[in-house]
């Protein structure tokens, strides 16, 4: 038995060499595995926790994946009373929050101090805190507030001298008036091509509209509220007028209205004195 066991564990020179090579390979493998494990555990727990918080922080800025696929990556000095929607998106706001901001300002809302940004509906507090250091609210001097300009009767020269608008922007306003009639509210101005919301916010304190301009309404372009302001027609009649105008390709004659609604002479006179209308 002892002789058999002894013979069994006797290796040739070639077999011994193979065993040594195999042992070396196994040793290298274990050392490499240990080195990788050490490197993975080298990051301090505090840094791991920070990385996790950073990821969660950035994830919160996505707000609604359906609205935006980008994370807030650009912070710059801004005035919430003047930025436009594109700038709001660059600051990390979602498209819905940018619309809320513009809607708030269009209704006369204003940010008076940095902390007012927290009052913006739907804005995440984490993003709001990040934005506060970059907010600089401009306060126009009394001299800057002193001038005004009438949207309906200002000349090209007056627009240039007071507002520094480009020729293209002034021409766009004139074209808008030709197509839609005179302005009835300063809040119509952002509808003009080339007038951005941020530019409108700068001009807004100086704008005014003279609503008592004779024949300022045009029957070809009047909307429901403008017809309503005449106090001559019921809601049902106004819908009939709009339908008829659409059917006739935008044309609306004075006789059409007088006959359709059996207007009195006084009513007909008031109609021609308030609006521009074909015979």
Secondary structure, 3 states (H helix, E strand, C coil): CHHHHHHHCCCCHHHHHHHHHHHHHHHHHHHHHHHHHHHHCCCCHHHHHHHHHHHHHHHHHCCCCCCCCCCCCCCCCECCCCCCHHHHHHCCCCHHHHHHHHHHHHCCCCCCCHHHHHHCCCCCHHHHHHHHCCECCCCCCHHHHHCCEECCCCCHHHHHHHHCCCHHHHHHHHHHHHHHCCCCCHHHHHHCCCCCHHHHHHHHHHEECCCCCCCCEECCCCCHHHHHCCCCCCHHHHHHHHHHHHHCCCCCEHHHHHHHHCCCHHHHHHHHHHEECEC
